[in-house]
């Protein structure tokens, strides 16, 4: 199996995908393509939110202007999302984009594919082949009768072959489905047949509530099996929420360690403080602290330090107050509930 350590390493701007490189988090701008100022503003928001790569739709020649405008304002790689028109791919490469997302089989004759491959090779621009359950070739769909995992993989390998016959192999592959099981199985099959890094995602995953859950199940499960080089959590929401969800997912499974990891108990009848409010306040207040530590928010003075003794710092609460503990040992006690998070923050900053 081609795990993310064993796949080809593909350079995108100044970062890498696959080949053991850190897993990157992507999102896509959703401002209308004719609004250059709005796209630039949103690109800055995504960069500040922690996105590693951003993608922009290029539906027409006018939208190519977005590439230069965005790259002048942000420092992370930019991907041009192209459908059907090979000339838009050529123009995007000429404009300095860092990566192209396109399906070679959808842009016309073999000579058009060769032109795109040659242009990308000359500029050092990789290509992401984006297969999804709604874009399968008629022949493949007829063969399998439905967008099965096998159908998605066959389509992906077909598109790869259209590029490799022109000696182009700076390729990233995605095989997305809105069905989590289909997506999971497709990527698992691809990992046994495809030496290129895989871009993971559950397409059309839904609103934040279900979209994050579906993405955590599909993307998280694959990453825990060593599959995947870059991810996008697709949400019907503002794209910065996709970035945060992606970062949180990587932190949750221990792949990314660039900020606080929170542990908090689900509360019970022994709880005598507003623990839910304290946990939410702590998460919001400490979000931008980039220390690689674990912080626990626990509802019980007796069990808190014991159950969360592996946390670097934490609070355990009593009746309207709480204690601060460090590696399971209490270091400060009987702090009023409304001062707990403030005092905990001081300990975190001095840790």
N, C-alpha and C positions, 0 to 999 in steps of 0.2 A: 504494500500500500504506500502511496506517495503522501506521507504526512507533511505538515508545513515545514519541517526541517529538511525534507528530502526533495521538495519540489524545486523547480527552477526559480532563481531569484530575479525578479523583474524590477527595474529601476523606474520610478515615477517621480519626476522632478528630482528632488534631493533625498527621497526616501525609497525604501525597498518593500516589495511584497513577496512573500514566500522565501524559501531557502533558509529558514531559521530566523528571518527578520521579525521584529515585534509585530504583533497583530495590530493593524490600523483600523480606525473608525472613520466611516464615510457618511456623508449626507448629501442631499441634492437641493439646490435652490428651487423655490416654488413661486418666485415673483414672475409675472409675465415677462417674456423675453424682450419685449420692446421697452421695458422700463430699466434702463441701464443703471440709473442712480439707485433704484430700489434693489437691484441685484447686487450691486457693490456693497450697499449697506448690510444686506443679509449675509453676504460672504464674510464680512468683518465680524458679524455676530457669531457665525459658525466657527470661525477661527478662534475667537475669544472663548467660545464654549468648549474648545478642545478638539475640534475636528482635525483629523490628520490629512484628509483629502476631501475636496468638494467637487460636485458635478453640476454642470449647467446644461440645460436643453438648448440645442442649436437647431431650431426648426426651419430657418431660412437664412439667406445670405446676410440680412441685416443683423441677425443675432450673433454673427461672428464678431461684431464690435464688442460684445460682452467680454471676450477673452482678454483683450488688451486692457480694458477698463478694470476688470477684476484682478488680473495679475499685477497691475500697478499698485494695488491697495492691500493685497494679502500675500503672505509668504508661503502658504501651503499649496501643494499641487492642485491643478485644475483639470478636470476631465470634461471633454465635450461629448454630449450625448447626441448621436446622429442616427437618423432613421432614413433608409432608402437612398438618399442622395449622396453619391460618392464625392461630388464636388464640394459639399459642405465639409466633408472630412479633410479634403486637400486644403481648403481655405483655413480650416481650424488649425491644422498643422503649421501652415505658413504663418498664422497669427501667433504661434508660440504656445499652443496648448500642451499640457504635459502628458495627456493620455486621451485616447479615443475610445468611446464605447460604440460599437457597431456590430451588426451581424453581416459578415461578408457575403453570405448568400442572398441578402436582401438589397444589395446595391447594384445588381446588374451583371453584365458579362464579365468574363474572366479578365479581360484587359483592364476593366475598371478596378477590379480587386487588386490586380498587380500594381496599378498606379497608386492606390492607397498604401499597399504594403511597401512599395519603394519609397514613397514620401515619408512614411513613418520610420522606416529603417534609417534613412538619411538624416532625419531629425532626432533620432533616438527616442521616438515616441512609441510606447507600447499600445496594444489594442486589447480592450476587454470585449470578449464575445459574450453577449447577454442573451441567453436563451431563457424563455419562460413558457409556462404551460399554455399561454394564449398565442404564442408565435411559432408553434411547430409547423414544419413543412407538411403540406397535404399528404405527401407520400408516406412520411413517417407516421402521421396521425392515423392514416388508413391502415398501416401495417399493424399498429398496436391497438387501434380502436379507441384510444383515450390518451390523454397526456400522462402516461405512466412514467415512473422513474427511468425505465429503460429507454423510452422514447426521448426524454429530455437529454439523456446521455448521448444517444445516437445522434441527435441534432447537434449537440455541442461538438462531438468528434468530427462531424461532417464540416462544420464551420472552421474548425481548426485546420482540417486538411486543405481547405481553400487558401489558407495563408501559408502553411508550411510548404506547399508545392512551389511557392515563390521565395523560399528560403527565409521566411519570416517566422520567428519563434518567440518574440517578446510578447507573450500572450498571457492574459488572465481570463479565467472562465467562470461564468455564473450560470446556475441552473435553478431558477427560482420558480416557486409555485406558491399559491396562497394556501395550499394544504400542507401543514407542517410535516406530516408523515411522508408525503410524496417528495417534498424538498429534502428531507433528511435522507431518505433512501437514494435519491438521485445523486446527491453529493457523495454519499458513501460508495456508490458504484463508481462514480467518476474518480474517486481517490485511488481506486485500483487500476485505472486505465489511463489516467491523464497526468503527465509529469509537470503540468503548469499549475501555478498557484490558483486557488479557488476563492472567489468573492462570494461570501455567504450572505443569504438573506431570504426571508419569507416575504414574497411580494404581496402587495395589497393586504397587509396583515391586519389592518383595521385601525380603530382609534387607540389611544394610549392604553386603555384598560386591557383589551384583548391583544392588541398588537405587541405590547411588551411581553405578555405571557407567551404568545406563540413564538416570538423571536427568541426568547430565553430558552424555550424548549428545543427549538430546531437548531439555532445557531450555537447555543450553549452546549447542547449534546454533541454536536460535531466537533467543536473546539476541544471538549474534554477527551475526545477520541483522537486528537492530533490532526484534525482535518480543518483546513481553512487558512487563508493568509490575510484577508481583510473582510470587514463586515459592514453591513448597513442594516439598522433596525428601521424598517419602513413603517411610518405612522401617519395616520390622517390627522396631522397636527403640525405645529411649527417645527421646522427642521432642527432647531437647537435642542428640542426634546429628544429627537432621534440620537443626536450626539451624546447627550447625557445618559440616555438609556444604554447606548453602546458601551460607553465608558464604565457605567455601573455593572453591566453584564461581565465585562472583562475583569473587573475588580472582584465580582462575586465568585468567579471560578479561579481566582488566583493568578490570572495572566498579567494583569496590570496592577502596579503598586505605586501610584503617583498621587495618593491622597488618603484621607482617613477612611477606614473600613468600620462601619457601625455594627454593633451587636445590641439588640434590645429585646427584652422579654415581651411576651404577648399579654401580660397582665393577668391577674386573677383576683379572687376575693380578698387577698391579703393587701392589695395595693391601696394606699391611703394618700396618693398624690395623683395629679393629672399626668400620668406617665406618657400617654399618647401625645399630649401637647409638648411635654419636655423632649421627647424623642424627635418630634418634627422640628422643634425649635433648634435642637442641637444639629440636626442634619442640615438645616438651612443656614445656620450661623457659621458652621465649620466647613462648609462646602469648598471654599477656596483655599483652605489650609492644605498645603501639599506634603505634609509629613506622612511618611509611610508607617502609620501606627493604627492599632485597633482600639476603638473607644466603645465602652459598653454603657448602656442606659438601662438600669435594672430597677425593678419595682419593689424589691424586698431586701432589707438590710441583712437578714440572716442568710438567705441563699444567694444574693447578688454577687458578692465577691467570690463565693465559692464556684458558682456555675460559670462565671465569667473571669476566672482567675488568669486565663491566658491573655486577657485584654491588657494592653499597656496601661490604660487609664479608664476610669469609669465612675459612675455614681450608682449608689444603691439607696433606695428611699425608704423612709419610715412614715410616720404620721405627720404630714406637712413639712417634712424636712428630709435630709439625706446626708450621706457620707461620700467622700471621694476616696477611691482606692486605686492603688498602683500595683499591678501584678498580683492582685489578690489581697494585698495588705492595705488596711485603712490608713490613710495619711491625713485626713481631715474630717471632722465629724460635726453633726448637728447644724448643718447649713440650711437656712430657710429655703423652702421650695422655690421661691421667686429669685433666689440668688445662686441656685445650684449650677445652672448653665454658665453663668458669668464666671463663677469660681473655677469650674471645670475648664473653661477656655484659658484661664491664666495658667493652669497646670499644663495644658496641651502646648501652649506657646513656649513654656519653659522646659518642655520635655527634651 
